[in-house]
Amino acid sequence: MFSELIRTRRAQAKLLQGAEAHPLPGTLYVTGRHLLLSPGPQACPDLWLLLLRSIDSIEKPVAGDSGTITPRCKDLRVLQLDIEGVEA
């Protein structure tokens, strides 16, 4: 299961939903069934939630920005999560 591969269940992150959208900063939580991004106090009050079963694959760059992962969803959405404090 994906969540078992995560060493920490909470991290600061930014969600990028496309080139035209502004990054959504907040705290990323990983549970057994969801990825959850709770925005910071200065951001919009919306909570972002993604079921793990809706993810088709996750890509991580081999070199370069080691804190970025790219979930590709079964509904063809492609997201980008920039996670702070992650090292290769």
GUVEX-368142 format. One record per residue (C-alpha): residue in three letters; x, y, z; residue number from 1. Coordinates in Angstrom, 1 decimal. Layout:
# GUVEX-368142
(node "ALA" (X Y Z) NUM)
...
//
This chain:
# GUVEX-368142
(node "MET" (0.0 0.0 0.0) 1)
(node "PHE" (1.2 3.5 -0.9) 2)
(node "SER" (0.8 5.0 2.6) 3)
(node "GLU" (3.1 2.3 4.1) 4)
(node "LEU" (6.0 3.7 2.0) 5)
(node "ILE" (5.7 7.2 3.6) 6)
(node "ARG" (8.1 7.7 6.4) 7)
(node "THR" (6.2 10.7 7.9) 8)
(node "ARG" (2.5 11.2 7.9) 9)
(node "ARG" (2.6 15.0 7.9) 10)
(node "ALA" (4.7 17.6 5.9) 11)
(node "GLN" (4.5 21.1 4.6) 12)
(node "ALA" (3.7 21.1 0.9) 13)
(node "LYS" (2.4 23.1 -2.1) 14)
(node "LEU" (-0.1 21.7 -4.5) 15)
(node "LEU" (0.1 22.7 -8.2) 16)
(node "GLN" (-3.0 21.7 -10.1) 17)
(node "GLY" (-1.9 23.1 -13.5) 18)
(node "ALA" (0.1 25.9 -15.2) 19)
(node "GLU" (-2.8 28.4 -14.8) 20)
(node "ALA" (-3.6 27.7 -11.1) 21)
(node "HIS" (-1.9 29.3 -8.2) 22)
(node "PRO" (0.0 27.0 -5.8) 23)
(node "LEU" (-2.0 25.9 -2.8) 24)
(node "PRO" (0.3 25.9 0.3) 25)
(node "GLY" (-0.5 23.9 3.4) 26)
(node "THR" (0.1 20.8 5.5) 27)
(node "LEU" (0.0 17.5 3.6) 28)
(node "TYR" (-1.4 14.5 5.6) 29)
(node "VAL" (-1.2 10.9 4.4) 30)
(node "THR" (-3.6 8.3 5.8) 31)
(node "GLY" (-4.4 4.8 4.8) 32)
(node "ARG" (-6.9 6.0 2.2) 33)
(node "HIS" (-6.3 9.7 1.5) 34)
(node "LEU" (-3.9 12.4 0.6) 35)
(node "LEU" (-5.2 15.5 2.4) 36)
(node "LEU" (-3.9 19.1 2.1) 37)
(node "SER" (-5.0 21.5 4.8) 38)
(node "PRO" (-4.3 25.1 3.7) 39)
(node "GLY" (-2.5 27.6 5.8) 40)
(node "PRO" (-4.3 30.4 7.6) 41)
(node "GLN" (-3.5 32.9 4.8) 42)
(node "ALA" (-4.7 30.6 2.0) 43)
(node "CYS" (-8.2 29.9 0.9) 44)
(node "PRO" (-10.3 27.9 3.5) 45)
(node "ASP" (-10.9 24.9 1.2) 46)
(node "LEU" (-9.6 21.5 2.1) 47)
(node "TRP" (-8.1 19.4 -0.7) 48)
(node "LEU" (-8.7 15.6 -0.5) 49)
(node "LEU" (-7.6 12.8 -2.9) 50)
(node "LEU" (-8.5 9.2 -2.5) 51)
(node "LEU" (-5.4 7.0 -2.9) 52)
(node "ARG" (-7.4 4.5 -5.0) 53)
(node "SER" (-7.9 7.3 -7.6) 54)
(node "ILE" (-4.2 7.5 -8.2) 55)
(node "ASP" (-2.9 5.6 -11.2) 56)
(node "SER" (0.8 6.2 -10.7) 57)
(node "ILE" (3.2 8.6 -8.9) 58)
(node "GLU" (6.4 9.9 -10.5) 59)
(node "LYS" (9.4 11.2 -8.7) 60)
(node "PRO" (12.3 12.9 -10.5) 61)
(node "VAL" (15.5 10.9 -10.5) 62)
(node "ALA" (17.6 14.0 -10.2) 63)
(node "GLY" (17.0 17.6 -9.3) 64)
(node "ASP" (14.1 18.7 -7.1) 65)
(node "SER" (14.0 15.8 -4.7) 66)
(node "GLY" (10.9 17.1 -2.9) 67)
(node "THR" (8.5 16.9 -5.9) 68)
(node "ILE" (6.2 14.1 -6.7) 69)
(node "THR" (3.7 13.9 -9.5) 70)
(node "PRO" (0.5 11.9 -8.9) 71)
(node "ARG" (-1.3 10.9 -12.1) 72)
(node "CYS" (-4.9 10.1 -11.4) 73)
(node "LYS" (-7.2 7.6 -13.1) 74)
(node "ASP" (-9.4 10.5 -14.3) 75)
(node "LEU" (-6.4 11.9 -16.2) 76)
(node "ARG" (-5.7 14.7 -13.8) 77)
(node "VAL" (-2.0 15.3 -13.3) 78)
(node "LEU" (-1.0 17.1 -10.0) 79)
(node "GLN" (2.3 18.2 -8.6) 80)
(node "LEU" (3.2 18.2 -4.9) 81)
(node "ASP" (6.3 20.1 -3.8) 82)
(node "ILE" (7.1 18.8 -0.3) 83)
(node "GLU" (9.4 20.9 1.9) 84)
(node "GLY" (12.3 19.4 3.8) 85)
(node "VAL" (12.5 16.2 1.7) 86)
(node "GLU" (16.0 15.1 0.7) 87)
(node "ALA" (17.0 12.5 -1.9) 88)
//
